[in-house]
Structures are given as C-alpha cells and as structure tokens.
Amino acid sequence: MSTYTELKGLKVKYLASDPDPEAAGDVWYNSTTSVLKTFVGRAAWSAGSPLSTARNIGAFFGTQTAAVSVGGNASTFSQQTEEYNGSGWSVGENIPAVRGFSAGGGTLTAGLIFGGHSPNTTTFNTTFEYDGTDWTAGGNINTARFSLAGAGTQTAGLAFGGNPGSKNESEEYNGTAWTEGSNLNDARAYLAGLGIQTAALAVGGKSPAVVAVNESYDGSSWTEVGDLNTARWALGGFGTQTAGMVSGGNITAASALTEEFDGSSWTEGPDLATARWYIGTTGTNTAGLGFGGSVPTPAYSALTEEYNKSFEVFTAGAWASGGNVNTARNYLAGFGIQTAAVGVGGHTGPANSAATEEYDGSSWTNGNNIGTARYSLGGCGTLTAGLAAGGHPGNKSNTEEYDGTNWSEQANDLNTARGEVSLFGIQTAAVAAGGSVSGTVQNATEEYNGSSWTAGENMGTARKSLPAGGAGTLTAGLICGGNTGSNSTATEEYDGTDWTAGGNLLTALSGNVMTSGGTQTAAVQGKTAATTEAYNGTVWSTNPALAAAHGYGGGAGTSTAGLIFAGNPSPKSNATEEFTGTTSAATASTIDFD
Amino acid sequence: MAIFIYGTANNTGKNFFTHEDRRNFFLRGYTGHDGSNYIDTWVIGANEKGALWLADKSGTEKTKAEAQALVKASDDLARTAWDNNNVDGESADEKVARIGSKPGFTTIP
C-alpha cells in the first residue's frame, strides 16, 4: 500500500488543533481528537438580500460581489438598473429605454446589454454599455432579436440564438461594432450563455421543443459537447467553458436544478432554494449569484441566492425574534447594543410613557422611569451612559441622562424644544437633529458635550418623524428618511461641522428605525415587514426583511448585531427582532476510512 | 402547489422564530383581530419546515381568506380609532400632522 508521503511527497502535519485554513485539500492529523482531517469544498446556495424590485426576463452581468440586473418585467417593463455588492442591491442609472429579454456580458464597471423586446411588438438591435455609473449607446447587433444569450466582455462580447423564430445567428462585439460569426448548430431561444468570446457555452433552450443541447464556441465555430442532464429553457448560466454552471429554468414547471460542467459532462449540483425560470445569474462555479425570475405565484421574484463552493460555510444574515417588551408602545427611543439595550418613553395608546426597559439579549426588564413621560423623544449612548432629549406632547426640551439605574434631569435643555427629533452619538458627545415644533419640520442641529447644548450647522433638509433615524457619532453621524412634508429618501452625513448629502434610501420612509449603534459607513434601517436597507457610507442596498412591521419603534445595536423593537401605529407592538449579519466559518471535515 | 401557509400563533418572544427559521422559509407577521383580541397572524412559506414551525408553535392554520379577514378586522379598528381621534377646531392637515395619515388596509401575500 502506498503511503501519503509516497503519493504527495509530503508528510501529514501532526497538530494539536485544527489550523487556520489556507486551501481546500489541506490534510492534517488532529492529535487531540485523534482523527485525520481536511478542508473539503462544499457547494451550497444560501439566501441573499432581495432585489429592490421583483422582476423577470432581465439582463444581467458581473460577479457575485459586483453584479448588475437590468430592465426586465416588474409587472410593467422596466428601465431600472440594480447593483449587488455582495450584501444587497442598490439602484443604478436607468437604461435609456424599457426592455426585457435582453442579454448581457462584462462587469459592473464595463458591462453591456444587447437585443431585447419592448412591451409592444418591437424587437431591438440596440446595445447599451455601462461603466458602473452611466449607460451609453454601443453598436447595433446585425440581427435584431430577443430571448437571446450573451457571453464575454464589453470589448469582446458574444451574442447568440434568440427569437423571433428560433435564431442560430452568432455575433461578436469588439467594443464598437458587431460582426457575424459562425452560426449555432441548433437554432434556439431562451438558452443560457456563459464564458468569454473565445470560450463560450450555449446551453439548453427552446426551439420550440425544450432541449438539453450544449454547444461550445472557440472563437471560430460552435461544436456540440455534453448535453445537460435535464432539458430546460429560460435557465441561467454562469462560470466558464470548463467550469460552467446552469441553474433554474423551466422543464414543464419551475426548476431548482443546478448542474456543473467540467468541459465534457454535467454533474448535478445543489438545488436553488426557490425554483424559478428567467432567473438572472452571474459569477463563477465557486462564487455565483442567482436572482429574480419567474415563480408561479406571484409571477415576479425578488429573491436572491448566493452560490458558494468553499470549505467555509456561509450563513446568511437574518432577523429572529427576541424577547417581547413589557409595555407595548410606539414613538419610543432606543439605544445601546443588541445585548445591552434601552427602550424608553413612547406612547402606549392611552398615555404617554415614562417607562424604561433594559434588554440583555434575551429579555426586557423594567428599569426606573424617565423623569418626564413623553413620546417621539430622541435617545443615544449606552445602557450605562445614555441620553434622552426632546419629545412630545408640547415640544419638550428636557434632557435626561441615564447611568444604567436612574435618569437624572439636566440643567441645560435643548435650545429648540421639539419632538420627533433624532439623537446620535454618546452621552458626552451627542447630536440632536431635525424634528418638529408643533408639527412644523425642523432642520436645527445641536451638539451636547455632557453638560450643555450648542447650535451646530442646520441639516440641508428639514424633517421630522426621526425618533430612531440616526446613527454614528458626533464627528461621523448619519440621518436618513423622515418626513419633509412627505416621506423622504434623503440621507445626510455629519462630520461634526457640516452636513453633506449621502446616498438616497431605496424607499422613501418616515418613522423608520435605525439600529442606532450603527456607524456612518455601516448602518441598517427598516420600518415595515418588507426589506430593510443597509448603508455602506455611499449607497443604501437591500438587506434581509423583518418578520413584522416596527415603524416608529426603537432601535439599537449595530449593522451586524442589530435590534429593532416595539412600534407600529396601531395596535402598538411588543415584539422584538434581532439581526445577525452574514457570517462565514471554515469547517474542517474528518477523513473517514470506513 | 400553494406558495404560502396562513396561520395564527402568539409571538412568545425570544426564539419564537430563529435566524435559522428565517433562512428556511418565508415568514411575515401581521396584526389580526378575532373580534375579541388582537392575534398574531402569519404568512409562512409552504415548505416542510414552514409547516412544522406553525405546528411547533401551537399555531392554528387558516385559509388565506380567513387570515386576510383577521388582518382587515385589525385595520378596521385602527381606522376607526383614527376617525375618532379628533381635537376641536383642528383642520384635516393639522390632524395628519398630529397623528399621521389614516391607516390603510393591508393585503397579505
């Protein structure tokens, strides 16, 4: 029998504990548990944050962490561009005209889409190029078509197949113009395309029969290679010619099947969590992305799934239920961290509340009341060094500090008495911004140094309904949403001196709740049971959804360990939800000789 | 095949639904009212884990129409409360500024 040393030319490492992973296939002997171990790559789809707009028949390109979804049908044909950053989707510039059934290629900063169909009977031959910011017109394809497939890059693209009439034409793009290439052997539409201009695959489709045909392109001609195991149409393709992937599609119904190609044959991979056709796909056979598409009911999907083949196990971010607050209420203030948070004040329906509750990561316990019962107050700081100021009814200016046991009324109140105000920062370096005075929106900013408030620069946009709409510090603060007369998407960033505009929310909101321990470059906010949003310092993107609505509730914690609790206009909620961001962990496998 | 299961179950707080639950099936909570009490009403992804979750929480399965009726009853109460929340001499705009817009109706998926 050969030894490991003879086979590999190496000795197996003898270690007391599992090492930090370097690569899949690393082998060692764990002397503590007396087992031979290795890092084995495992493939799996896991949930990602949904598209901001559910859609099918869109075009797509990019990578798992820099993907683009363009156009498609979102109950009406769309011009919208969405960009995925590995965590969530944000909105990019619209394409010049609505279209669906287009194909795409390239990267987020050098991408293109071509062909497609309008809501009426127009079939397009146009190409649009994307630089990550703007869309510009490119050269027209020679054969106008839709439901075609694409591969390659912005300067070396490939278009093939499509409708009407199940086309076999193949064209190559050089960044300026399309030229005819060799035709597909099997004319078809609704096929998947993947790879590059000189090494592409055309997989599956309809002609009009549903086919399992797979053709390989070498830059000159198409050659039939190993067929799919399961024939289907409107499937997604990603990866390369020798490490190709297809997923989803329609057999006679929505499919969740994934298959991987090694250059000669297909093997079954893990299924999508949600079967669908017209799915958008990008990435590689180790880091792919599937999004949107058609599901039976409702017709348009926003669901995103990430495909990873790694010895690291990826766990998607999600909201889970926490302990219920003792006093159901809304318009309260929240601050602290997920395992040491405070909820204070608010409105119970019949009465203004002075109640204070403390959260330990499992349950809420009643603390001592705040001195002045009120709602729509602002709060910030920590469980043992908290701050509350302002509130309604009657435009409060009261400032109170919390030491983890008692609230103490401060001698120096807000200069502008107001409610619906946002506070962020810490007890000795806090900011109060915006709010309302007898219903009139405010843009006033005040800074607190632990003893008194002084005026800062006014916000650019006066707004109210911000009881939990702020995060960060005095020198790196963040405000988003609120009500300016109508619900707002506006975000502003504070540097201790000036307010500047940040990226707009995807959805205009007031009464939104921020995990108030977030930062100017890593914040999470939400309101309804729909998607929450995450901020990276530049753009807001979609984030996992709350299970229930918490508008006008309290927020605490960070963008990866957040807390949203209570809220709702009527009836008042007592529910708490805890957010845990996406995590990954290397997982070693035991080598079993049985 | 049904996409969702509908049911009622009291949100008991911590671990009523876990991070793993949220990754395993769709879950949305709404406030319903059964004529006597508010009742937590859930829309749950129709897979095995979703169905088991409702059973494990001692939930009561409802039809979509029944679940929608519970949510509408809660919405009706909120709208009535809004209608009855008035201050003498207050204009419509002032009322909205004071207590927000009149709640709408929720349509469950």
Interface residues (C-beta under 8 A of the other chain):
Chain A: S46 A47 V295 P296 T297 P298 T315 A316 A318 W319 A320 S321 G322 G323 N324 S362 S363 S436 G439 G511 A529 P544 A545 A547 A548 N568 P569 S570 P571 S573 A575 T576 T580
Chain B: M1 I3 N11 T12 G13 K14 N15 F16 F17 T18 H19 E20 D21 R22 R23 L27 R28 G29 Y30 T31 Y38 S74 L77 A78 A81 W82 E94 A97 R98 G100 P103 P109
